[in-house]
Every structure is written in structure tokens, then in C-alpha cells.
Amino acid sequence: MMLLMCLMFLSALYYVEQQIQLQQLNYKIIALKQQKKELIEQQKTYQLELHQLTRLDRIEQEMRERGFAPIAKEQLRIVQ
């Protein structure tokens, strides 16, 4: 009888431990899903910024603002 009670107690204890582990994993999954969502939003922001920074008209405007001018044909020399 005592052996049966010990087995039942150990089984219940094992079940509780499994439920605790399952709950902890669920919390981790929720946190990882949130992190994934934030990273995807950050990636979209960076892709938009990259697109804006690599537009040729924007680069040309930035160069003019910094005092650069397009090269004249007579300044161009091709060396072979």
C-alpha cells in the first residue's frame, strides 16, 4: 500500500514538473515570436532606409550639397 502511494505521489510530481516546463517553454515561444516580429519591423525599416540612401537622384543631390560637381568631358582621361 505504501509503495502504491509513493508511486502515485511520484507520478503526480512528475506531471507537475512537466506542466511547469511546458509553461516555461510557452513563455519562451511567446517572447521569441515577439522578438521575431520586432526584428521583421526593424528589417523593413532598414530596407526602406537602404532604398532611400541608394537612389541615384538622392546621391547626386547630396554630392551637389557637399560641393561636388559632375565631371566635364575634357577632364576625363581613359588610361589603357
For each residue, the residues with C-beta under 8 A, 3 or more apart:
1: 4 5
2: 5 6
3: 6 7
4: 1 7 8
5: 1 2 8 9
6: 2 3 9 10
7: 3 4 10 11
8: 4 5 11 12
9: 5 6 12 13
10: 6 7 13 14
11: 7 8 14 15
12: 8 9 15 16
13: 9 10 16 17
14: 10 11 17 18
15: 11 12 18 19
16: 12 13 19 20
17: 13 14 20 21
18: 14 15 21 22
19: 15 16 22 23
20: 16 17 23 24
21: 17 18 24 25
22: 18 19 25 26
23: 19 20 26 27
24: 20 21 27 28
25: 21 22 28 29
26: 22 23 29 30
27: 23 24 30 31
28: 24 25 31 32
29: 25 26 32 33
30: 26 27 33 34
31: 27 28 34 35
32: 28 29 35 36
33: 29 30 36 37
34: 30 31 37 38
35: 31 32 38 39
36: 32 33 39 40
37: 33 34 40 41
38: 34 35 41 42
39: 35 36 42 43
40: 36 37 43 44
41: 37 38 44 45
42: 38 39 45 46
43: 39 40 46 47
44: 40 41 47 48
45: 41 42 48 49
46: 42 43 49 50
47: 43 44 50 51
48: 44 45 51 52
49: 45 46 52 53
50: 46 47 53 54
51: 47 48 54 55
52: 48 49 55 58
53: 49 50 58 59
54: 50 51 59
55: 51 52 58 59
56: 59 60
57: 60 61
58: 52 53 55 61 62
59: 53 54 55 56 62 63
60: 56 57 63 64
61: 57 58 64 65
62: 58 59 65 66
63: 59 60 66 68
64: 60 61 67 68 69
65: 61 62
66: 62 63
67: 64
68: 63 64
69: 64
70:
71: 75 76
72: 75 76
73: 76
74:
75: 71 72
76: 71 72 73
77:
78:
79:
80:
